[in-house]
Amino acid sequence: MTLLGLREFDQTGAHSPFNTEALYGSLVRDTSWIRGAGDLGLLVWLTATFAPEQLGGLTRRVELATALDRYSDAREARTMELAWFLAGLAHRSSCQDLSSTEREQG
């Protein structure tokens, strides 16, 4: 969540003291920190923000389609974690919609 805020800050033209690209790269490279659907949703959201072209590969690698069945936070219907998961899906969907529109216009 903090990295999303730092990305927004960077995109205003300001410069944070952190290398947000390197931080994002380490999170996506080693996904062993993911413990639930909420964590996964945040990673999808991050990827949509930092590297939308990598969403397809990430989706397959983390088995996004089965996340709600695999993670206890989803099965227990924890609202905050489900909100993060759904936010990730929404950002992923908006990236796919944007790339479809760009292909149609191109």
TORRO-843946 format. One record per atom (N, C-alpha, C): residue in one letter; x, y, z. Coordinates in steps of 0.1 Angstrom, whole numbers, plus 5000, padded with zeros to 4 digits. Each point is the difference from the previous one (the first is absolute). Example, Ala and Ser with C-alpha at 12.3 -4.5 7.8 and 13.67 -1.06 7.14 Angstrom:
BEGIN
A513249435078A499150125000A500950125000S499650114993S500950115000S499250115008
This chain:
BEGIN
M500849885000M499250125000M500950135000T501049995008T501050125000T500650024987L500449894993L500650024987L499150064990L498749975001L499050064991L500050155002G500050045013G500050145003G501350074995L501149935002L501350064995L500050014984R499449914994R499950004985R499150134996E498950025007E499250114997E500850135002F500750015011F500950115003F501050034989D500749894996D500950014989D499450064987Q498849954997Q499350044988Q499550155000T500150065011T499750155001T501250084995G501149934998G501250084996G500950015012A499649975012A500850005012A500949885000H501050005008H500949885001H500149965014S499649875003S500149945013S501449965002P500449985012P501449965003P500249854998F499049934995F500049864999F500049964985N500749894996N500049954987N498849914998T498950064996T498749935000T500149894989E500750024989E500149894990E500749885006A501150025008A500749895006A499149935010L499350085008L499149945010L499049914994Y499350064989Y499049924993Y500749874994G501150014994G500749894994G500249895010S500450035012S500349905011S498749935004L498950085001L498749945004L499549904990V500150044987V499549914990V500949884997R501350025002R500949894998R499949885010D499850045012D499949905011D498650025006T499149914997T498650025005T499749915012S501149955007S499849925012S499350085011W500050134999W499450085011W498550004999I499449954989I498650004998I499449895009R499150045009R499449915010R498549994999G499450094991G498650004998G499550074988A498749994997A499550074989A500250155000G500050065012G500350145001G501350044995D501049925004D501450024996D500149994985L499349904995L500149974985L499350124993G498950055005G499350114994G500950124999L500750035011L501050115000L501149984990L500549884998L501049984990L499550024986V498749964997V499450024987V499850154998W499650075010W499850144999W501350074998L501149965007L501350064997L500549974986T499849884995T500449974987T499250084989A498750025003A499250084990A500650145000T500550055011T500550135002T501550024994F500849905003F501450014997F500349944986A499449884997A500449934988A498849934994P499050074995P498849944995P500249894990E501150014992E500349904990E500349875006Q500349995013Q500449885006Q498849935007L498850064999L498949945007L499649864996G500149974987G499749874995G500949895006G501250035000G501049905006G499849995015L499850115007L499849995014L498749925003T499050034993T498749935003T500149854999R500849964990R500249854998R500949955011R501150075003R501049965010R499449985014V499150095004V499550005014V498649935000E499649944989E498749934999E498950085006L499850124994L499050095005L498649945000A499749924990A498649954999A499649925011T500949945008T499649915011T500350065014A500350135000A500450075012A498949995011L498850024996L498950015010L499849865007D500349904993D499949865006D501349975009R501150054996R501349965007R500250085012Y499650125002Y500550085011Y498950025010S500349985013S499150005011S499350145002D500750114997D499450135002D498850014990A500149944988A498950014991A498949915005R500349885003R499049905005R499250055012E500850085009E499450055012E499350144998A500050044987A499450134996A500450125008R501350015002R500650115007R499950124990T499350105005T499650114991T501250084994M500950045009M501150084995M500949924990E500249875002E500849924991E499349984987L498749985001L499249984988L499950134992A500050115007A500050134993A501350024993W501149975006W501350014993W500149904988F499449885001F500049914989F499250064989L498850055003L499150054990L500650134993A500750085008A500750124995A501049954990G500849905003G500949944990G499449964987L498949935002L499349954988L499450124992A499550105006A499550124993A501150074993H501250025006H501150064993H500549914988R500049875002R500449914989R499050024989S498750005003S499050014990S500150134992S500350115008S500150134993S501250004991C501049945003C501249994991C499749924988Q499249895002Q499749924988Q499050074991D499150085006D499050084992D500850104992L501050075007L500850104993L500849944989S500649895002S500849944989S499149954989S498849965002S499049964990S499650124992T499850115006T499650134994T501250044991E501250005005E501150044992E500249914988R499849875001R500149914989R499050034989E498850035005E498950044990E500350134993Q500650095007Q500350134994Q501250004991G500949905003G501349994993G499849944987
